[in-house]
C-alpha cells in the first residue's frame, strides 16, 4: 500500500482549491474544471476533491496500490472480508485509467482500492456493466445518517 486516499465532494471547487492549497502548502498536482488532486508526501496521501453535483462531504476513502501485486493483496483481503461491491479492470475515473476494488465498510463508508496505470483526458469513461461510470457502485447508505437511498430504509 503506497498512499491513503481521500475523495471529497465540494460545493465550490475554486474556494476549496484555495483552502486546501493553503492547508497543504502546495498547489494541486492535477486541476480540471470539476476536479483537483494533491499527491502529498507528508502526510502520504492522495487527496482529491470534485464538484460533480453530489452532497458535499466525504465521497469515499481508499488505498492507492503501488503496483498490480499490491492491489491483488488488497483485493484478496477485501474478498476475505466479503466486502467487494465491484471489481473493475481498465476503468476510467477521475481523469485516470485504473484497476479497482470497491467495498463498503459496516457503516456504509465506501472504500476504493486502486492501481493507476495512466492519465485520462475525461473524468469518466463509458458506463460499466453495472451502469456506473465513475467512483464505484451506487451509494447504498448515507454515511452521515446510515439511511439507505429510499425514504425510511435503514433509518431510525
Order of alpha helices (4+ residues) and beta strands (2+ residues): beta-alpha-beta-beta-beta-beta-alpha-beta-beta-beta
